[in-house]
């Protein structure tokens, strides 16, 4: 009931109503009401059109007679590509209004906090596919890669507001890292973000997005007014571990002439420095007077906390850290870099 009321209050139901002609028959069901009621029923747990009808029947006193399952089926069947495009534009227009209301609330817009840092001004998009099982032989339901039976839709969500920006319905045998599918949802999702042409967007994808074409597309989304960054994971294999084991020897000469500067206030600075030292076998960290830290050649003092006495800067480094001229310990199953991604 509350979801239906919110859709009415923010103007979504009324905006949808303008997309269809108004019927004069007493048996006519407003198509906008049918769609909003169906979405509300699905959010409440309906798994079929019949269950959606029964759930809506409980709210008949507030929203009128519930549309039948056959009426809902006809409404969905009439949604061709032009109509879906008009619905998407309407959703984007209403979302702009809702996000303006979120900025005006006491807590402001829900910016995410990652590693203790508030990502103010960043819209975070999560792309992921999921398996939806089917108990019967439905259209598009086939055997999935997990040996189940059902569907494999690909969704794009806004992590700030937990909204579904774009959804691509796929059969159960659809690939996990199909580039064309990822590009399609990435094309539809930014259109749902208000002022996306000048926004700061962070895209997060799991290992299914570790493809060259997808990363090239993400890089191409950057403009002079829009900033797009991305995080992509992958599964570390035996070949990856062998390559990582050879990193210190290959990068030592290059790293001697480089300085790694890290903001002292970054909450993950210590963990990052330890990981960097393990991979490159660089000298330990030395704090400079300014609010940054620098890894320099020939320095063996370990990292110190801000405000620590000067004597602690000259102490011996902890024995578990690698140093210049020594061999970094190999990655083990207890290493924090193991199976990251």
N, C-alpha and C positions, 0 to 999 in steps of 0.2 A: 504494500500500500504506500509506504513512504517513497519508494523508488518512483512509482507512478505519479505521486504528488509532486516530487521534485522535477520530473520531466514536464509536468504541466506548469509549474511555477517559473522555470527558467525559459519557457517558450518553445521547448522541443516539440511537444505535441502539436501546437498551433503551427509551427513552421513546417512540420511534415504534412499537416492538413492542406496546406497550400499547393502541394505537389499533385493532388488528385482532384478530380471534379467532385462536386458535392451532389449526392444523390437525394432525390425527393421521396423515394419509396419508404414506407414505414419499416420495411425489412432491410433497408440499406445499412451497412456497417461502415462507419468511417474508417478508411484504410490506415490513417495515422494512429487512431486508437487501437486498431488491431496490432500494428507493429510494436507500439509502446507496451501494450498489454502482454504481448508475446515475450518481449525482452525482459519484462519484469518477472514473468513466470519462469523463464529460464534461470534468471538470477536466484529465484527461490527454490530451484531444484527440479523443475520440470524436465523430463527426458523425452517427451513426445508431445505431439499436438493435442492428443486427448488429455494428457496430464495437465497441459497448459490451460485447456478449457475448464477443467475441474478446479484448478487453483483460482482462476479468474472468477468462477461462479461464487466463491466465498466473498468477493468484493462487489457483488452486484448492486448492493445498496448504495455504494459510493460512486461506481463508475458505469452503472447501467448493466444491461444484459450482456453476458460474456459472449464474444463471438465463438461460433462453433469451430470444431477442428477442420471441417471442410471449407469454411470461409477463410480461415487462416491459411490453409493450403493453397487456395486460389490466389490469395494476396501475394504469397511468396512466389507462386508460379508466374505472376505477371511482372515480376521485377527483372526487366531486361537490362542490358548494359547502360543505355541512356538514363533509365530511372535510377539505377545504382549510382551513377555519376552525380545526378541531382541530389540524391540522398546524402552523398559524401560532402557535397558543397554545403548543404543545410547543416549537417553535423559540425562542420568547421566553423560556420557562422555562429551557431549557438555556443560552441566551445569557446570562442573568443569572448562572448559575453560572460560565460561562467568563470573563465580565468580572470577577467576583470574584477568579478566579485570576490574571487579568492585573494587577489592583491589587496582588497579593501578590508578584509577581515582582520581581527586583532593579531592573529599569528602570521599574517601575510601569506605569500605564496609558499607552498611546501617545497622548499629547496632541500636537496638531499645532503646528508652528511656522510662523508667517506673518510675513514682513517682519522677521525676527529676534526676534519676540515669541512666547513660548510661550503658547498658548491653553489654559491649565490650567483644567479644569472644563467646557470647551466640547465638545459632541458636534457634529461637522461632518457634514452630510448633503449629498450631491451628487445632483442629479436630472438625468438626461440620457437621451436616446433615441439609438438606434444602428440602422444598417441592417445586417441579416443577409441575405445573398444566398442564393438557393436555386437549385440546378442543375436541379430538376425541378418539376413541378406539384404542390405540396403544399397542404394545407389552410391557407388564409389567405395564401398567397404570391401577390402581385400586383405590378404595376409600381409602383415607389416614386417619390418626387419627384425622386430623383437619376437617374431613367431606368434603374435596375437592376430586378431581379426578386427578390422575397423578402419579408422581414418588417420591421417597424418597432417593436420593443418599447420600452417606457419603463421605466427602472430607477431605483431609489433606493438609493444606496450610503452606507455609513458610512465616511467618509474616514479616521477614526482607525484602524479595524481592517480596512479593505478588505472588509467584509462586504456582501452584497446583502441589504438590509432588505426591499425589496418589488420586485416585478416585474409589469408589466402586459404580457401578450402581445397584440400588435396586428398587424393585417394591414399589408402593405407600403404601402398608400395612406393610412394613418392620418396625421392632421395633426401638425405639429411643436409647435404652440402650442395644442393642444386643452385647454381649461381643465378639462373634466370628467376627463380622464385624469390631469392633474397633481394634481387634488384627490383622486383615488382613491389614488394612490401615497402622497400626503402623509397620508392617513388611515391607511393600513396601516403605514407606516414607523415613526411614533412608538410604535406598539404593540409594536415589536420592541426598543425602547430601554429598558433597565432604569431604573426610577424616572423615566420620562419626564414624569410629572405635576409633578416639581419639578426638572427638568433645565434646563441652559442649552444651547440648540440653535441652531446657525448653519446655515441652509439656503442652498446655492449652486445657482443655476440659470443656464443660458445665456440667449441671447436668446429662446428659445422660451417662457420663463416671464415675459416682459414683458407681462403682461395685468393689467388692473385687478382682475378677480375673484380671481386667484391671490394678488396682493399683499394684498387685503382679507382673504382667508382666513388668510394668514400672520400678519397683524396680530391676527386674532381668536384665534390660538393662544396669545397671551400671557395669563397669569393672574397672580395674586398670588404664586404659587410657581414658575411656569415662565416662563422668558425665551426668546423666539424672535426672532432677528435673521436677516436675509436679504441676499443679494447677487444682483442680477439684472442681466444684461448686455443690451445691444441694439446693433444696427448703426447707426452714425452715417451719416445720409444728407445730401444737399445742403441740405435744409431745416433739419436740425439744425445744420449748420455756419453757416447764415445766422442762426439764432436765437442761437447762441453768440457770433457776431460782434457782436450788438446787446446782449449782456449788460452790458458796462462802462457804456454810456450809461444803461441802464435801472436798474442797481443802484448807481450811484455815490452818489446822494443817500441811499439807504437805508444803504449801507455806511459813510457818514461817521459815523453815530451808533451803529455797532456795533463791538465788539471781538472779534477772532478769537483765541481762546486755544488754544494748542497745547502739549502736553507736550514739554519739551525732550528728554526721553529717548526720544521716539518716533523710531524709525529713519527713517521716511519724512517727518519734519517739513519738511526742506528742500525736498523735491520737492513736497510739498503746498503750501507757501508760494509757490513759484514758479508753480504752477498757479493758485492763488487770485489772485495778482497779475496774471497774464495775463488772467484772466476778468473781474476787477472793477476793474483798474487802481488798486488801493489803494496806499498808501505802502508802502515796504519795511518789513521786520520789525525790531522793536526788542526786545532782550532786557531783561527785568526782573530784579530781584534774586532773585525767587522762581523755582522750577523751571518756570515757564511763560513763553511768549512772547506778545506782544500786538502786533497791527497797529493803529496809532493814526493819527489824522488829523494831517497836517502833519509826519510823521516821514520822513526820507529816508535814514537809515542802514541799511545792509544787514545781513543776519544774520551773526552771528559764532558761532564754535564755543565750547562751554563751556570756560572757563578762558583764553579769549583776553584779551590786555591791553586796558586801557580805551581806549587810543588807537585801536584798530581799530574801536571802536563809533562813532566820529565821522567815519570816513573816507567818501569818496564812494561811492555805490552802483555796482555793476557796470553797464555801459552797456546790457546786454540786458534789464534789468528795467524794467517800467513804473512810473511814479510818478504821484502825484495831480496832475491838471491836464494830463497828457499823454494821448495816444491810444495805447492798447495795440496792439502789433503784431498783425496778423491771423494766424489759424491757418494754417500751411502744412503741406506734406507731411512736414516734419521736426519738427513740433510733437509733444511727448510726449503731447498730448491727442488726437492724430489717431487715429481708428479704435480708440479704447479702448472696451471693452465686451464 
